[in-house]
Amino acid sequence: MKKNLIVLLMAAMTAGLFSGCGSKADEPKKTAAVETGESAGSESTENENPGKESADDENAGGEAEESGDAADERTTFTVGFDAEFPPYGYMDENGEYTGFDLELAQEVCARRGWELVKQPIDWDSKDMELSSGSIDCIWNGFTMNGREDAYTWSVPYVDNSQVFVVKSDAGIVSFDDFAGKIVGVQRDSSALAALEGDAADLAGTFSELRQYADYNTGFMDLEAGAIDGLAVDIGVADYQIESRGDGYVILEERLATEQYGIGFLLGNDELKQQVESTLLEMEEDGKFMEIASKYGLEDSVCLGK
């Protein structure tokens, strides 16, 4: 019995020993299977990522398409302008905002099916108005020169010069005659930029360079004798002299020359192209020149030339 019992016990121990080795041998296989499974799962995840990226691409494409659709579905066009800058933008005797640039904008809107929103702005704050989205563009005798990289510009449409306006009896016929005189200019204007830049030596001969928020106030001071001359855009000078009578003259010598364009937020090429293409269409069919002639600017415009 004991012998049999011993034999049985030895058999059981041997079976347990083989069973234990079998478990150890299986563990690496099991581990390999898990790693393979994780690797496969990882590959599966990687395979899913391209799918997700594709979905994102589709969504991005959808968003871009929606953005394009939104541009196509534009209903209003808001123009920022200086309301005291005739003949480009001003308030008429009926209390309505009008002017060369605003009439051009109105025609663009009529052809594109937009509603024109005329937004008078403080000229000093024009960049803030544009960057905040309060306006869609600056369109108001806006000089391109020196600002080429600050905005997205339309093609130039007016050749402009900076000139001096004086009273016809002031005895001022050349730049030298301004020595010791008081000269006025609008703040943040091209004339001021010229007098602080290339013509700084000339400005240094003035007894004072007085800055105004708008040219209407400057012309009032010129009329009252508070200043001796006013540096201004030639288009503005022509308009003011025509409306005020024969008591003023423009000096023949030019302070500076420049071009006007429509300034859009930097990078807003789509809106710029929409407006510009319509403006060029107006030039081709004669509407642009018709509006320019209404304001006596036919000799100043350069669109299509």
Kinemage of the C-alpha trace (Angstrom):
@kinemage 1
@onewidth
@group {chain A} dominant
@subgroup {mainchain}
@vectorlist {calphas} color= white
{ca met a 1} P 0.000 0.000 0.000
{ca lys a 2} L 2.747 2.365 1.028
{ca lys a 3} L 4.616 1.545 -2.140
{ca asn a 4} L 1.529 2.196 -4.184
{ca leu a 5} L 0.881 5.377 -2.230
{ca ile a 6} L 4.430 6.539 -2.821
{ca val a 7} L 4.096 5.797 -6.519
{ca leu a 8} L 0.847 7.737 -6.696
{ca leu a 9} L 2.356 10.714 -4.841
{ca met a 10} L 5.381 10.758 -7.155
{ca ala a 11} L 3.089 10.650 -10.172
{ca ala a 12} L 1.035 13.530 -8.805
{ca met a 13} L 4.158 15.632 -8.135
{ca thr a 14} L 5.469 14.906 -11.619
{ca ala a 15} L 2.127 15.949 -13.144
{ca gly a 16} L 2.175 19.151 -11.059
{ca leu a 17} L 5.710 19.899 -12.154
{ca phe a 18} L 4.794 19.556 -15.844
{ca ser a 19} L 1.654 21.584 -15.270
{ca gly a 20} L 3.677 24.386 -13.660
{ca cys a 21} L 6.127 24.558 -16.561
{ca gly a 22} L 3.250 24.620 -18.947
{ca ser a 23} L 1.855 27.762 -17.264
{ca lys a 24} L 5.221 29.507 -17.405
{ca ala a 25} L 5.650 28.590 -21.048
{ca asp a 26} L 2.187 29.929 -21.867
{ca glu a 27} L 2.754 33.309 -20.206
{ca pro a 28} L 5.176 34.642 -22.843
{ca lys a 29} L 2.747 33.490 -25.538
{ca lys a 30} L -0.080 35.198 -23.739
{ca thr a 31} L 2.040 38.298 -23.294
{ca ala a 32} L 2.994 38.237 -26.949
{ca ala a 33} L -0.654 37.939 -27.844
{ca val a 34} L -1.523 40.960 -25.690
{ca glu a 35} L 1.324 43.003 -27.205
{ca thr a 36} L 0.217 41.960 -30.659
{ca gly a 37} L -3.277 42.930 -29.753
{ca glu a 38} L -2.116 46.317 -28.460
{ca ser a 39} L -0.024 46.797 -31.550
{ca ala a 40} L -2.951 45.921 -33.707
{ca gly a 41} L -5.091 48.204 -31.641
{ca ser a 42} L -2.510 50.924 -32.046
{ca glu a 43} L -2.454 50.360 -35.786
{ca ser a 44} L -6.193 50.436 -35.732
{ca thr a 45} L -6.086 53.742 -33.894
{ca glu a 46} L -3.614 55.059 -36.432
{ca asn a 47} L -5.923 53.895 -39.164
{ca glu a 48} L -8.738 55.709 -37.436
{ca asn a 49} L -6.749 58.940 -37.228
{ca pro a 50} L -6.545 59.400 -40.990
{ca gly a 51} L -10.258 58.848 -41.024
{ca lys a 52} L -10.673 61.523 -38.371
{ca glu a 53} L -8.359 63.833 -40.251
{ca ser a 54} L -10.374 63.250 -43.360
{ca ala a 55} L -13.503 64.069 -41.436
{ca asp a 56} L -11.808 67.201 -40.104
{ca asp a 57} L -10.737 68.093 -43.608
{ca glu a 58} L -14.293 67.652 -44.760
{ca asn a 59} L -15.479 69.817 -41.889
{ca ala a 60} L -12.817 72.412 -42.698
{ca gly a 61} L -13.888 72.308 -46.295
{ca gly a 62} L -17.459 72.714 -45.170
{ca glu a 63} L -16.499 75.680 -43.009
{ca ala a 64} L -14.556 77.219 -45.878
{ca glu a 65} L -17.510 76.611 -48.132
{ca glu a 66} L -19.831 78.153 -45.577
{ca ser a 67} L -17.454 81.122 -45.316
{ca gly a 68} L -17.559 81.478 -49.077
{ca asp a 69} L -21.319 81.162 -49.020
{ca ala a 70} L -21.488 83.836 -46.326
{ca ala a 71} L -19.439 86.154 -48.524
{ca asp a 72} L -21.728 85.417 -51.445
{ca glu a 73} L -24.719 86.097 -49.223
{ca arg a 74} L -23.452 89.493 -48.029
{ca thr a 75} L -26.357 91.904 -47.698
{ca thr a 76} L -24.657 95.063 -46.391
{ca phe a 77} L -21.440 96.915 -47.135
{ca thr a 78} L -20.238 99.396 -44.501
{ca val a 79} L -17.987 102.196 -45.700
{ca gly a 80} L -15.971 104.231 -43.210
{ca phe a 81} L -15.470 107.870 -44.239
{ca asp a 82} L -14.661 111.355 -42.969
{ca ala a 83} L -17.961 113.216 -43.068
{ca glu a 84} L -16.194 116.568 -43.482
{ca phe a 85} L -14.010 115.812 -46.487
{ca pro a 86} L -15.794 117.175 -49.552
{ca pro a 87} L -16.033 116.321 -52.391
{ca tyr a 88} L -15.246 112.721 -51.346
{ca gly a 89} L -17.546 112.471 -48.344
{ca tyr a 90} L -19.661 115.076 -46.574
{ca met a 91} L -23.186 116.027 -45.471
{ca asp a 92} L -25.228 117.971 -48.039
{ca glu a 93} L -27.781 120.720 -47.447
{ca asn a 94} L -30.481 118.088 -46.945
{ca gly a 95} L -28.594 116.449 -44.109
{ca glu a 96} L -27.657 113.436 -46.255
{ca tyr a 97} L -24.188 111.949 -46.519
{ca thr a 98} L -22.917 112.133 -50.082
{ca gly a 99} L -19.769 112.707 -52.107
{ca phe a 100} L -17.744 111.177 -54.917
{ca asp a 101} L -16.566 108.127 -52.980
{ca leu a 102} L -19.960 107.479 -51.417
{ca glu a 103} L -21.679 107.651 -54.809
{ca leu a 104} L -19.146 105.165 -56.178
{ca ala a 105} L -19.835 102.879 -53.207
{ca gln a 106} L -23.587 103.266 -53.708
{ca glu a 107} L -23.296 102.189 -57.336
{ca val a 108} L -21.133 99.196 -56.381
{ca cys a 109} L -23.774 98.126 -53.858
{ca ala a 110} L -26.594 98.582 -56.353
{ca arg a 111} L -24.844 96.306 -58.830
{ca arg a 112} L -23.993 93.640 -56.246
{ca gly a 113} L -27.348 93.693 -54.469
{ca trp a 114} L -25.936 95.038 -51.193
{ca glu a 115} L -27.255 97.727 -48.899
{ca leu a 116} L -24.747 100.559 -48.420
{ca val a 117} L -24.140 101.573 -44.810
{ca lys a 118} L -22.444 104.982 -44.640
{ca gln a 119} L -20.442 105.088 -41.417
{ca pro a 120} L -18.855 108.458 -40.562
{ca ile a 121} L -15.711 107.954 -38.487
{ca asp a 122} L -13.126 109.951 -36.617
{ca trp a 123} L -10.228 109.841 -39.085
{ca asp a 124} L -7.763 109.309 -36.254
{ca ser a 125} L -9.641 106.099 -35.330
{ca lys a 126} L -9.985 104.633 -38.804
{ca asp a 127} L -7.636 101.702 -38.159
{ca met a 128} L -9.461 100.711 -34.977
{ca glu a 129} L -12.805 100.890 -36.792
{ca leu a 130} L -11.493 98.643 -39.560
{ca ser a 131} L -9.776 96.063 -37.345
{ca ser a 132} L -12.800 95.803 -35.042
{ca gly a 133} L -15.118 95.033 -37.955
{ca ser a 134} L -17.211 98.178 -37.459
{ca ile a 135} L -16.526 99.038 -41.100
{ca asp a 136} L -15.719 96.903 -44.140
{ca cys a 137} L -13.355 99.377 -45.757
{ca ile a 138} L -11.978 102.913 -45.669
{ca trp a 139} L -13.191 104.692 -48.781
{ca asn a 140} L -12.732 108.429 -48.563
{ca gly a 141} L -9.857 109.999 -50.482
{ca phe a 142} L -7.593 107.455 -48.789
{ca thr a 143} L -3.942 107.760 -49.804
{ca met a 144} L -2.164 104.526 -50.698
{ca asn a 145} L 1.397 105.881 -50.813
{ca gly a 146} L 3.376 104.978 -47.716
{ca arg a 147} L 0.641 102.613 -46.550
{ca glu a 148} L 1.065 99.895 -49.166
{ca asp a 149} L 1.732 97.116 -46.646
{ca ala a 150} L -0.754 98.206 -43.987
{ca tyr a 151} L -3.971 97.419 -45.897
{ca thr a 152} L -5.293 95.310 -48.735
{ca trp a 153} L -5.773 97.892 -51.475
{ca ser a 154} L -7.939 98.207 -54.533
{ca val a 155} L -6.370 99.509 -57.712
{ca pro a 156} L -5.756 103.281 -57.530
{ca tyr a 157} L -8.605 105.329 -58.945
{ca val a 158} L -7.548 108.975 -58.357
{ca asp a 159} L -4.249 110.769 -58.937
{ca asn a 160} L -4.031 113.370 -56.216
{ca ser a 161} L -1.670 116.181 -55.240
{ca gln a 162} L -1.108 118.043 -52.001
{ca val a 163} L -1.257 121.820 -52.491
{ca phe a 164} L -1.390 125.079 -50.555
{ca val a 165} L -4.480 127.287 -50.600
{ca val a 166} L -4.089 130.954 -49.685
{ca lys a 167} L -6.197 134.076 -49.927
{ca ser a 168} L -5.800 135.701 -53.313
{ca asp a 169} L -4.706 138.986 -51.698
{ca ala a 170} L -2.256 137.397 -49.226
{ca gly a 171} L 0.803 138.116 -51.357
{ca ile a 172} L 1.907 134.458 -51.081
{ca val a 173} L 2.960 133.038 -54.448
{ca ser a 174} L 5.706 130.541 -53.564
{ca phe a 175} L 6.834 128.264 -50.738
{ca asp a 176} L 9.416 130.845 -49.655
{ca asp a 177} L 6.617 133.252 -48.797
{ca phe a 178} L 5.437 130.958 -46.000
{ca ala a 179} L 8.465 131.810 -43.851
{ca gly a 180} L 7.203 133.085 -40.514
{ca lys a 181} L 3.568 132.322 -41.439
{ca ile a 182} L 0.921 130.170 -39.773
{ca val a 183} L -0.087 127.183 -41.931
{ca gly a 184} L -2.988 124.824 -41.278
{ca val a 185} L -3.338 121.116 -42.084
{ca gln a 186} L -5.654 118.233 -41.159
{ca arg a 187} L -4.477 115.755 -38.565
{ca asp a 188} L -3.339 112.353 -39.874
{ca ser a 189} L -3.520 113.604 -43.458
{ca ser a 190} L -1.191 113.125 -46.410
{ca ala a 191} L -0.359 116.829 -46.342
{ca leu a 192} L 0.761 116.522 -42.720
{ca ala a 193} L 2.799 113.422 -43.587
{ca ala a 194} L 4.545 115.413 -46.322
{ca leu a 195} L 5.239 118.355 -44.017
{ca glu a 196} L 6.646 116.016 -41.384
{ca gly a 197} L 8.592 114.028 -43.969
{ca asp a 198} L 10.113 115.170 -47.246
{ca ala a 199} L 8.950 118.775 -46.737
{ca ala a 200} L 10.022 119.008 -43.099
{ca asp a 201} L 12.531 121.746 -43.943
{ca leu a 202} L 9.736 123.833 -45.430
{ca ala a 203} L 7.562 123.291 -42.357
{ca gly a 204} L 10.482 124.420 -40.232
{ca thr a 205} L 10.169 127.898 -41.737
{ca phe a 206} L 6.562 128.301 -40.540
{ca ser a 207} L 5.916 130.180 -37.331
{ca glu a 208} L 3.307 127.492 -36.584
{ca leu a 209} L 1.863 124.377 -38.190
{ca arg a 210} L -1.680 124.231 -36.868
{ca gln a 211} L -3.541 120.898 -37.061
{ca tyr a 212} L -7.317 120.575 -37.497
{ca ala a 213} L -9.720 117.709 -37.026
{ca asp a 214} L -11.332 118.567 -40.390
{ca tyr a 215} L -10.704 120.855 -43.334
{ca asn a 216} L -13.944 122.803 -42.995
{ca thr a 217} L -12.648 124.278 -39.750
{ca gly a 218} L -9.315 124.975 -41.429
{ca phe a 219} L -10.978 126.895 -44.253
{ca met a 220} L -13.010 128.885 -41.729
{ca asp a 221} L -9.772 129.945 -40.015
{ca leu a 222} L -8.215 130.769 -43.387
{ca glu a 223} L -11.215 132.938 -44.236
{ca ala a 224} L -11.022 134.661 -40.852
{ca gly a 225} L -7.294 135.336 -41.243
{ca ala a 226} L -6.330 133.096 -38.303
{ca ile a 227} L -3.951 131.192 -40.606
{ca asp a 228} L -2.086 132.272 -43.731
{ca gly a 229} L -2.336 129.094 -45.774
{ca leu a 230} L -3.792 125.606 -45.742
{ca ala a 231} L -2.067 122.435 -46.988
{ca val a 232} L -4.742 120.211 -48.514
{ca asp a 233} L -5.639 117.671 -51.220
{ca ile a 234} L -6.159 119.378 -54.563
{ca gly a 235} L -9.610 117.851 -54.989
{ca val a 236} L -10.684 119.293 -51.653
{ca ala a 237} L -9.091 122.626 -52.570
{ca asp a 238} L -10.944 122.802 -55.898
{ca tyr a 239} L -14.248 122.000 -54.228
{ca gln a 240} L -13.793 124.514 -51.408
{ca ile a 241} L -12.723 127.321 -53.732
{ca glu a 242} L -15.662 126.682 -56.049
{ca ser a 243} L -18.108 126.765 -53.143
{ca arg a 244} L -16.529 129.754 -51.349
{ca gly a 245} L -15.913 132.088 -54.273
{ca asp a 246} L -12.942 133.739 -55.930
{ca gly a 247} L -11.111 134.913 -52.834
{ca tyr a 248} L -8.663 131.981 -52.810
{ca val a 249} L -5.933 130.584 -55.030
{ca ile a 250} L -3.947 127.360 -55.223
{ca leu a 251} L -0.180 127.717 -55.462
{ca glu a 252} L 1.193 126.174 -58.634
{ca glu a 253} L 4.011 124.371 -56.833
{ca arg a 254} L 2.904 120.982 -55.466
{ca leu a 255} L 3.726 119.848 -51.960
{ca ala a 256} L 3.438 116.135 -52.872
{ca thr a 257} L 1.700 113.750 -55.284
{ca glu a 258} L -0.117 110.522 -54.446
{ca gln a 259} L -2.891 108.111 -55.396
{ca tyr a 260} L -6.155 107.170 -53.760
{ca gly a 261} L -7.367 103.601 -53.271
{ca ile a 262} L -9.963 101.707 -51.241
{ca gly a 263} L -8.392 100.281 -48.101
{ca phe a 264} L -9.569 96.906 -46.773
{ca leu a 265} L -8.403 94.975 -43.725
{ca leu a 266} L -5.076 93.346 -44.540
{ca gly a 267} L -5.810 89.901 -46.000
{ca asn a 268} L -9.432 90.562 -46.947
{ca asp a 269} L -8.754 89.819 -50.604
{ca glu a 270} L -12.170 88.351 -51.359
{ca leu a 271} L -14.113 91.525 -50.525
{ca lys a 272} L -11.487 93.668 -52.224
{ca gln a 273} L -11.845 91.633 -55.432
{ca gln a 274} L -15.628 91.853 -55.364
{ca val a 275} L -15.614 95.633 -54.985
{ca glu a 276} L -12.727 96.209 -57.383
{ca ser a 277} L -14.230 94.083 -60.168
{ca thr a 278} L -17.461 96.064 -59.941
{ca leu a 279} L -15.579 99.367 -59.924
{ca leu a 280} L -13.702 98.335 -63.082
{ca glu a 281} L -17.006 97.343 -64.657
{ca met a 282} L -18.283 100.862 -63.894
{ca glu a 283} L -15.216 102.349 -65.564
{ca glu a 284} L -15.790 100.264 -68.684
{ca asp a 285} L -19.430 101.254 -69.095
{ca gly a 286} L -18.846 104.971 -68.332
{ca lys a 287} L -20.620 105.195 -64.976
{ca phe a 288} L -17.395 105.881 -63.086
{ca met a 289} L -16.527 108.914 -65.232
{ca glu a 290} L -20.120 110.140 -65.048
{ca ile a 291} L -19.884 110.302 -61.246
{ca ala a 292} L -16.387 111.852 -61.376
{ca ser a 293} L -17.615 114.617 -63.709
{ca lys a 294} L -20.433 115.429 -61.294
{ca tyr a 295} L -17.805 116.417 -58.711
{ca gly a 296} L -15.346 118.068 -61.101
{ca leu a 297} L -12.817 115.268 -60.728
{ca glu a 298} L -12.652 114.063 -64.327
{ca asp a 299} L -9.083 115.352 -64.676
{ca ser a 300} L -7.952 113.636 -61.468
{ca val a 301} L -9.249 110.106 -61.915
{ca cys a 302} L -6.807 107.457 -63.131
{ca leu a 303} L -8.888 104.273 -63.176
{ca gly a 304} L -8.464 102.496 -66.485
{ca lys a 305} L -5.666 104.834 -67.629
